[in-house]
Amino acid sequence: MLRSYHFCFILTFSILLLPFQLSAKVSDLADQAAQYAENTYQEQMLDSLEQLVKFNTVAIEGLPSTDNPVHQAFKKELSAQAKQLGLDYIDHGYIVIIGLGDSKERLGMITHGDIQPAMPTKWAKSPFELDVISEPGKLIGRGTEDDKGPIVNALYAMKSIKDLNIKLNKRIELYVYMAEESDWQPLREHIKQYSLPQVNITLDSEYPVVTAEKGYGTISMIFPIKKITSEKRYLSQFSGGFFGSQIPEDAQATIENASTHLLARLKQIAKSHTGVHYDYQWQGKALTISALGRAAHSSKPENGVNAITHLAELLSFVRWPNNTSGALVNFLNDHLGTDLYGEKFGDIAYSDDFMGPMSVQPTVLKQLENGIELNINLRRPRGKTTQQLEIEIDATLKLWQQANLVTLAAIKTDINEPFVQTNAPQIDTLLDVFSFYSGITEVKPISIGGGTNSRLFPKAVSFGPSIPGKEYTGHSEHEFITMEQFMLNLKMYTAVLVELGNKSS
């Protein structure tokens, strides 16, 4: 329906990798299944993804997934697809399990069907329409990389094994969780009631194999309403951000009693801000500045350009009066700046040799009736205790309030633990499969800034779908997966299921 013009490109890519494949270890049976999957199911996978992307499966606050009509419609489509492929389907409410085989030993693949919000105005087409036209070679749409694309890959990997009548020692179970982006508690409750597969791989991260994940954290505080009336310049509003795990690409500030001299100074400063576009609009003596950066997953702040911190820095040439917006901008410049790793936030910054540095990024400014809520996203490695981090955060906030005669309201700190997997016998198999099909040699396990459901499943590690050295677009306003990667994922997942499905736990 969408698409055969991609086939020649994929075939050429596969031929180029042949010299590298000779050095990696993948069984003939696994490779035959992978090649069959690639040669047979390209068109059907695109049709499947096209249907799944149509559903805006974002969480709605206060509405459980089990009562969300869009979530239910998505699961109905998923059920129809699974049954059409000859796979069994069990609906546990928040969790769907799609299976192949009846062995007592099980191999789990962990994915999710919910998505992050999307701003339709920022997409060439609707984010809920699979777009293969705007940028040839890319499959654009919300969820294509995170995590509906991997769901489709897993379905057709299982289907290929079924077609070839490959008998595995393990039952394969694909878990599709419907609240990964918003609420892990229903999954924790499910785990209390049901046994899980003995070995698991999560299809919600990066290659080659992820064995460590930073802990997700949030610092939030409210800058209370404090109005100001003055003939001197001051900030009357400051806003930005969309959701907590996205590096914000939009921010806006309004300066009252501005002048053309001030505007000229701002434009001069802006020349040093690489990757940010500023727009200036006058309304009387009020100057509104809009900043456009680049959205990215907040676990990879280096891939984005934070509009909030850059706009605050643009305004840092002066100490602003401490009304609501002025105090907020002063704080942003004092303790965040455009640094990614919390170097200005008191003593909070640190790093781990394997997991890397903690990232500290403001992501959302919520405009409330009683003020502006600043939300700062943390991604913490091992190396400091939660208690130590909380003490350091508290000390920084107390000192700043005392020095600036500002009282912050509703200060909250919520910091989750980092995760390091030390018991995963499947790692060598995953590395072999990845190296064989990607052509990337000397691969080893990695750590990521994001957090997946791996930490809740036995012997779980993450395996794709993002390729090393390539842009990860999940949570951005330009989410896509390339056709090349979509097909490569299918081959690797198929081979992995054959290899691991025939190994003892």
C-alpha positions as CSV (number, residue, x, y, z in Angstrom):
1,M,0.0,0.0,0.0
2,L,2.7,2.6,1.1
3,R,5.8,1.5,-0.3
4,S,7.9,-0.9,-2.2
5,Y,10.3,1.7,-3.4
6,H,12.3,1.2,-0.1
7,F,13.1,-2.5,-1.0
8,C,16.1,-1.8,-3.3
9,F,17.7,0.5,-0.7
10,I,17.3,-2.1,2.1
11,L,18.7,-4.9,-0.2
12,T,21.8,-2.7,-1.0
13,F,22.3,-2.0,2.7
14,S,22.2,-5.7,3.5
15,I,24.7,-6.6,0.8
16,L,27.2,-3.9,2.1
17,L,27.1,-5.6,5.5
18,L,28.0,-9.1,4.4
19,P,31.8,-8.8,5.0
20,F,31.1,-7.8,8.6
21,Q,28.6,-10.6,9.2
22,L,31.2,-13.3,8.7
23,S,32.9,-12.5,12.0
24,A,29.8,-12.6,14.2
25,K,28.0,-15.6,15.6
26,V,24.4,-16.2,14.6
27,S,23.0,-19.6,13.8
28,D,21.8,-20.6,10.3
29,L,18.3,-21.1,11.6
30,A,18.1,-17.7,13.2
31,D,19.5,-16.0,10.1
32,Q,17.2,-17.9,7.8
33,A,14.2,-16.7,9.9
34,A,15.5,-13.1,9.9
35,Q,16.0,-13.1,6.1
36,Y,12.5,-14.6,5.6
37,A,11.0,-11.9,7.8
38,E,12.7,-9.1,5.8
39,N,11.8,-10.6,2.5
40,T,8.2,-11.3,3.4
41,Y,6.7,-8.7,5.7
42,Q,7.8,-5.2,4.7
43,E,4.5,-4.1,3.3
44,Q,2.4,-5.7,6.0
45,M,4.5,-4.1,8.8
46,L,4.0,-0.7,7.2
47,D,0.3,-1.3,7.1
48,S,0.3,-2.4,10.7
49,L,2.3,0.7,11.9
50,E,0.0,2.9,9.9
51,Q,-3.0,1.6,11.8
52,L,-1.4,1.8,15.3
53,V,-0.1,5.4,14.8
54,K,-3.6,6.6,14.2
55,F,-4.5,6.3,17.9
56,N,-3.6,9.2,20.1
57,T,-2.8,7.0,23.1
58,V,-1.5,9.8,25.3
59,A,-2.5,9.5,29.0
60,I,-5.3,11.7,30.1
61,E,-4.9,13.0,33.7
62,G,-7.6,11.5,35.9
63,L,-8.8,9.0,33.4
64,P,-7.4,5.4,33.8
65,S,-6.2,3.6,30.7
66,T,-8.9,1.0,31.3
67,D,-11.6,3.8,30.9
68,N,-9.8,5.7,28.1
69,P,-11.8,5.0,24.9
70,V,-8.8,5.7,22.6
71,H,-6.7,3.2,24.6
72,Q,-9.4,0.6,24.3
73,A,-9.7,1.2,20.6
74,F,-6.0,0.8,20.2
75,K,-6.1,-2.5,22.1
76,K,-9.0,-3.6,19.9
77,E,-6.8,-3.0,16.8
78,L,-3.9,-4.7,18.4
79,S,-6.0,-7.7,19.2
80,A,-7.3,-7.9,15.6
81,Q,-3.8,-7.8,14.3
82,A,-2.5,-10.4,16.7
83,K,-5.3,-12.8,15.9
84,Q,-4.9,-12.3,12.2
85,L,-1.2,-13.3,12.6
86,G,-2.2,-16.4,14.5
87,L,-0.9,-15.2,17.8
88,D,-2.8,-15.5,21.1
89,Y,-3.9,-12.4,22.9
90,I,-4.7,-11.8,26.6
91,D,-6.0,-8.4,27.9
92,H,-5.2,-7.7,31.6
93,G,-6.4,-4.1,31.4
94,Y,-3.3,-1.9,31.6
95,I,-1.3,-4.8,30.1
96,V,-1.8,-6.8,26.9
97,I,0.2,-10.0,26.4
98,I,0.6,-11.4,22.9
99,G,2.0,-14.9,22.8
100,L,3.4,-17.7,20.6
101,G,3.9,-21.2,21.9
102,D,2.9,-23.1,25.0
103,S,6.2,-24.0,26.8
104,K,6.5,-23.5,30.5
105,E,9.7,-21.5,30.0
106,R,9.1,-18.1,28.6
107,L,10.9,-15.3,26.9
108,G,9.5,-11.8,27.3
109,M,9.6,-8.7,25.0
110,I,8.6,-5.6,26.9
111,T,7.0,-2.6,25.0
112,H,4.4,0.1,25.6
113,G,1.5,1.4,23.6
114,D,1.0,4.8,25.2
115,I,2.8,7.8,23.8
116,Q,3.9,11.3,24.8
117,P,1.8,14.4,23.7
118,A,2.4,16.0,20.3
119,M,1.9,19.5,19.0
120,P,0.1,19.0,15.6
121,T,1.2,22.4,14.3
122,K,4.9,21.3,14.5
123,W,4.4,18.3,12.1
124,A,4.4,18.3,8.3
125,K,1.3,16.1,8.6
126,S,-0.7,14.9,11.6
127,P,1.4,13.2,14.2
128,F,-1.2,10.5,14.1
129,E,-0.8,9.8,10.4
130,L,2.1,7.7,9.2
131,D,4.0,10.1,7.0
132,V,6.3,8.4,4.4
133,I,6.2,11.3,1.9
134,S,7.5,14.4,3.6
135,E,11.0,13.0,4.1
136,P,11.6,9.9,1.9
137,G,13.2,7.1,3.8
138,K,11.7,8.1,7.2
139,L,8.5,6.8,8.8
140,I,7.3,9.9,10.7
141,G,4.6,9.9,13.4
142,R,4.2,9.9,17.1
143,G,5.2,6.4,18.4
144,T,7.1,5.3,15.3
145,E,10.2,4.9,17.4
146,D,8.7,5.0,20.9
147,D,7.2,2.4,21.0
148,K,4.7,1.4,18.3
149,G,7.3,0.7,15.7
150,P,9.0,-1.9,18.0
151,I,5.6,-3.5,18.7
152,V,5.1,-4.0,15.0
153,N,8.6,-5.4,14.6
154,A,7.9,-7.9,17.5
155,L,4.6,-9.0,16.0
156,Y,6.1,-9.9,12.6
157,A,9.2,-11.5,14.1
158,M,6.8,-13.9,16.0
159,K,4.8,-14.3,12.8
160,S,7.9,-15.3,10.8
161,I,8.9,-17.9,13.3
162,K,5.3,-19.3,13.2
163,D,5.3,-19.3,9.4
164,L,8.6,-21.3,9.3
165,N,7.2,-23.7,12.0
166,I,10.3,-23.2,14.1
167,K,9.9,-25.1,17.4
168,L,11.3,-23.1,20.3
169,N,12.0,-24.3,23.8
170,K,10.4,-21.2,25.2
171,R,7.0,-19.5,24.8
172,I,7.4,-15.9,23.5
173,E,5.3,-13.2,25.2
174,L,5.1,-9.7,24.0
175,Y,4.0,-7.3,26.8
176,V,2.4,-4.1,25.7
177,Y,1.9,-1.8,28.7
178,M,-0.4,1.2,28.4
179,A,1.0,3.6,30.9
180,E,4.8,3.5,30.6
181,E,5.0,7.2,30.0
182,S,2.8,8.2,32.9
183,D,2.2,5.7,35.7
184,W,4.1,2.5,36.5
185,Q,2.0,1.5,39.5
186,P,-0.5,-0.7,37.5
187,L,2.4,-2.7,36.1
188,R,3.8,-3.2,39.6
189,E,0.4,-4.4,40.7
190,H,0.2,-6.8,37.8
191,I,3.6,-8.2,38.7
192,K,2.4,-9.0,42.2
193,Q,-0.4,-11.2,40.8
194,Y,1.1,-12.9,37.8
195,S,4.4,-14.7,37.1
196,L,6.7,-13.1,34.6
197,P,8.9,-14.7,31.9
198,Q,12.2,-16.0,33.2
199,V,14.3,-13.9,30.7
200,N,13.3,-10.6,29.1
201,I,14.3,-8.0,26.6
202,T,12.9,-4.5,26.5
203,L,12.4,-3.0,23.0
204,D,12.2,0.6,24.2
205,S,15.8,1.9,24.3
206,E,19.1,1.6,22.4
207,Y,21.5,-0.9,20.9
208,P,23.7,-2.8,21.4
209,V,22.5,-3.8,24.9
210,V,21.5,-1.5,27.8
211,T,22.5,-2.8,31.2
212,A,22.2,0.4,33.2
213,E,19.7,3.2,33.3
214,K,19.8,6.5,35.2
215,G,17.2,7.2,37.8
216,Y,14.4,9.7,36.8
217,G,13.9,12.6,39.1
218,T,12.0,15.8,39.4
219,I,12.5,19.0,41.4
220,S,9.5,21.3,41.4
221,M,8.8,24.6,43.0
222,I,6.3,27.5,42.6
223,F,7.4,31.1,42.2
224,P,4.4,32.7,43.9
225,I,2.3,35.5,42.4
226,K,3.9,38.8,43.1
227,K,2.7,41.7,41.0
228,I,4.7,44.8,40.2
229,T,3.7,48.2,38.8
230,S,6.6,50.3,37.6
231,E,7.8,52.6,34.9
232,K,11.1,50.8,34.8
233,R,11.5,47.6,32.8
234,Y,10.4,44.3,34.3
235,L,9.3,40.9,33.2
236,S,5.5,40.4,33.2
237,Q,5.5,36.8,31.9
238,F,7.8,33.9,31.3
239,S,6.5,30.6,29.9
240,G,7.8,27.4,28.2
241,G,7.9,23.7,27.9
242,F,5.4,21.0,27.0
243,F,5.9,17.9,29.2
244,G,8.3,16.7,31.8
245,S,10.5,14.3,29.8
246,Q,11.0,16.6,26.8
247,I,13.7,19.2,26.4
248,P,11.5,22.2,25.6
249,E,11.8,23.9,22.2
250,D,9.5,26.8,22.9
251,A,9.7,29.6,25.5
252,Q,8.4,33.1,25.7
253,A,9.0,36.2,27.8
254,T,7.5,39.7,27.9
255,I,9.4,42.8,29.0
256,E,7.4,45.8,30.1
257,N,8.7,49.3,29.4
258,A,11.2,48.1,26.9
259,S,13.1,50.3,24.5
260,T,14.5,50.0,21.0
261,H,18.0,50.3,22.6
262,L,17.1,47.2,24.7
263,L,16.0,45.3,21.7
264,A,19.2,46.1,19.9
265,R,21.2,44.7,22.8
266,L,19.1,41.5,22.9
267,K,19.6,40.9,19.2
268,Q,23.4,41.4,19.7
269,I,23.5,38.8,22.5
270,A,21.3,36.4,20.5
271,K,24.0,36.1,17.9
272,S,26.0,33.9,20.2
273,H,23.0,31.5,20.8
274,T,23.6,28.7,18.3
275,G,20.6,26.6,17.5
276,V,18.0,29.1,18.8
277,H,15.8,31.4,16.8
278,Y,14.3,34.4,18.5
279,D,11.2,36.4,17.4
280,Y,10.4,39.9,18.7
281,Q,7.0,41.5,18.8
282,W,6.0,44.9,20.2
283,Q,2.7,45.8,21.8
284,G,3.0,49.4,23.0
285,K,6.0,49.4,25.3
286,A,5.8,45.7,25.9
287,L,8.3,43.5,24.0
288,T,7.5,39.8,23.7
289,I,10.4,37.5,22.9
290,S,9.7,34.0,21.6
291,A,12.5,31.4,21.6
292,L,12.5,28.4,19.3
293,G,15.1,25.7,20.2
294,R,15.0,22.0,19.5
295,A,12.9,19.4,21.4
296,A,14.6,16.1,22.5
297,H,14.0,13.3,25.0
298,S,15.1,14.7,28.3
299,S,17.3,11.7,28.9
300,K,19.4,13.0,26.0
301,P,19.6,16.8,26.6
302,E,22.7,17.0,24.4
303,N,20.4,16.2,21.4
304,G,18.2,19.2,22.0
305,V,18.4,23.0,22.5
306,N,16.6,24.1,25.7
307,A,14.5,27.2,24.8
308,I,13.8,27.9,28.5
309,T,17.4,28.1,29.6
310,H,18.5,30.0,26.4
311,L,15.8,32.6,26.7
312,A,16.7,33.1,30.4
313,E,20.3,33.5,29.5
314,L,19.4,36.0,26.8
315,L,17.9,38.1,29.6
316,S,20.8,37.6,32.0
317,F,22.4,40.9,31.3
318,V,20.4,42.5,34.1
319,R,19.1,41.4,37.5
320,W,15.3,41.5,37.2
321,P,12.9,42.8,39.9
322,N,11.7,39.8,41.9
323,N,8.1,39.6,40.8
324,T,7.0,36.1,39.7
325,S,8.6,36.0,36.3
326,G,11.6,38.0,37.3
327,A,12.5,35.8,40.2
328,L,12.1,32.7,38.0
329,V,14.5,34.0,35.4
330,N,17.0,35.1,38.1
331,F,16.9,31.6,39.5
332,L,17.3,29.9,36.1
333,N,20.4,32.0,35.5
334,D,21.8,31.5,39.0
335,H,21.5,27.8,39.2
336,L,20.8,26.3,35.8
337,G,22.1,28.3,32.9
338,T,22.6,26.5,29.6
339,D,24.8,23.9,31.2
340,L,23.3,20.4,31.0
341,Y,24.7,18.7,34.1
342,G,23.9,20.8,37.1
343,E,27.3,22.4,37.5
344,K,25.7,25.7,38.8
345,F,23.2,23.9,41.1
346,G,25.2,24.0,44.3
347,D,27.0,20.7,44.9
348,I,24.6,18.5,43.0
349,A,26.7,17.7,40.0
350,Y,28.5,14.3,39.8
351,S,29.3,11.5,37.3
352,D,29.9,7.8,37.1
353,D,32.6,6.2,34.9
354,F,30.1,3.9,33.2
355,M,26.7,5.7,33.5
356,G,28.0,9.2,32.8
357,P,27.0,12.5,34.4
358,M,23.7,13.4,36.0
359,S,21.7,15.8,33.8
360,V,19.7,18.6,35.3
361,Q,17.2,20.3,32.9
362,P,14.2,22.6,33.3
363,T,11.5,21.1,31.1
364,V,8.1,22.6,32.0
365,L,6.9,25.9,33.4
366,K,3.3,25.5,34.5
367,Q,1.2,28.7,34.7
368,L,-0.9,28.3,37.8
369,E,-3.4,30.6,39.6
370,N,-0.9,31.0,42.5
371,G,2.2,31.4,40.4
372,I,4.6,29.7,38.0
373,E,5.7,26.1,38.7
374,L,9.2,25.3,37.6
375,N,9.8,21.6,36.9
376,I,13.4,20.4,36.7
377,N,14.1,16.9,35.3
378,L,17.0,14.9,36.7
379,R,18.6,11.8,35.3
380,R,21.0,10.4,38.0
381,P,23.6,7.7,37.8
382,R,24.9,5.7,40.7
383,G,27.4,7.3,43.0
384,K,25.3,9.4,45.3
385,T,22.5,8.4,47.7
386,T,19.0,9.9,47.3
387,Q,19.4,11.4,50.8
388,Q,22.6,13.2,49.8
389,L,21.0,14.6,46.6
390,E,18.0,15.8,48.6
391,I,20.2,17.5,51.2
392,E,22.2,19.2,48.4
393,I,19.1,20.4,46.6
394,D,17.5,21.7,49.8
395,A,20.7,23.6,50.7
396,T,20.8,25.3,47.3
397,L,17.2,26.3,47.4
398,K,17.4,27.7,51.0
399,L,20.5,29.8,50.2
400,W,18.9,31.2,47.1
401,Q,15.7,32.2,48.9
402,Q,17.6,33.8,51.7
403,A,19.9,35.8,49.4
404,N,17.0,37.0,47.1
405,L,14.3,37.5,49.7
406,V,12.0,35.2,47.8
407,T,9.9,32.4,49.4
408,L,9.3,29.5,47.1
409,A,6.1,27.5,47.6
410,A,5.3,23.7,47.2
411,I,8.9,22.6,46.9
412,K,9.0,18.9,46.0
413,T,11.8,16.5,45.2
414,D,11.1,13.0,43.8
415,I,14.2,11.0,42.8
416,N,14.1,7.4,41.6
417,E,17.0,5.0,42.0
418,P,19.4,4.2,39.1
419,F,19.2,0.6,37.7
420,V,22.1,-1.7,36.9
421,Q,21.5,-5.2,35.6
422,T,24.0,-7.7,36.9
423,N,22.2,-11.0,36.0
424,A,21.4,-11.2,32.3
425,P,22.7,-14.4,30.6
426,Q,21.3,-13.2,27.2
427,I,23.8,-10.4,26.8
428,D,26.4,-12.2,24.7
429,T,23.6,-13.4,22.3
430,L,22.2,-10.0,21.9
431,L,25.7,-8.5,21.2
432,D,26.4,-11.2,18.6
433,V,23.0,-10.6,16.8
434,F,23.5,-6.8,16.8
435,S,27.0,-7.0,15.5
436,F,26.1,-9.6,12.8
437,Y,23.3,-7.5,11.3
438,S,24.5,-3.9,12.0
439,G,28.1,-4.5,10.9
440,I,29.3,-2.6,14.0
441,T,32.2,-4.5,15.6
442,E,33.7,-4.6,19.2
443,V,30.3,-3.9,20.8
444,K,29.7,-3.9,24.5
445,P,26.9,-3.1,26.9
446,I,26.0,0.6,27.5
447,S,24.2,2.8,30.0
448,I,21.4,5.3,29.1
449,G,19.9,8.3,30.7
450,G,16.3,7.1,30.2
451,G,14.4,4.6,32.3
452,T,12.5,1.6,30.9
453,N,10.4,-1.2,32.4
454,S,13.5,-3.5,32.3
455,R,14.0,-2.8,36.0
456,L,10.7,-4.5,36.8
457,F,11.3,-7.7,34.9
458,P,13.6,-10.7,35.7
459,K,16.9,-10.8,33.9
460,A,15.9,-7.9,31.7
461,V,18.0,-5.7,29.5
462,S,17.1,-3.3,26.7
463,F,17.8,-4.1,23.0
464,G,17.0,-1.3,20.6
465,P,15.4,0.2,18.6
466,S,17.7,3.2,18.5
467,I,21.0,2.6,16.7
468,P,24.3,4.0,18.1
469,G,25.4,7.3,16.5
470,K,22.0,8.0,15.0
471,E,19.5,10.6,16.2
472,Y,16.9,9.4,18.8
473,T,13.7,11.2,18.1
474,G,11.2,9.8,20.6
475,H,9.6,12.5,22.7
476,S,10.6,15.1,20.1
477,E,8.2,17.0,17.8
478,H,9.8,15.2,14.8
479,E,9.6,11.6,15.8
480,F,10.5,9.1,13.1
481,I,12.2,5.8,12.5
482,T,14.0,5.3,9.2
483,M,12.8,2.6,6.9
484,E,16.3,1.1,7.0
485,Q,16.2,0.9,10.8
486,F,12.6,-0.4,10.8
487,M,13.7,-3.4,8.7
488,L,16.9,-3.9,10.5
489,N,15.0,-4.1,13.8
490,L,12.8,-6.8,12.4
491,K,15.7,-8.9,11.4
492,M,17.5,-8.6,14.7
493,Y,14.4,-9.2,16.8
494,T,13.6,-12.3,14.7
495,A,17.1,-13.7,15.1
496,V,17.1,-13.0,18.8
497,L,13.8,-14.8,19.4
498,V,15.2,-17.9,17.6
499,E,18.5,-17.8,19.5
500,L,17.1,-17.1,22.9
501,G,14.0,-19.2,22.4
502,N,16.2,-22.3,22.1
503,K,18.5,-21.5,25.1
504,S,17.9,-22.7,28.6
505,S,17.3,-20.0,31.2
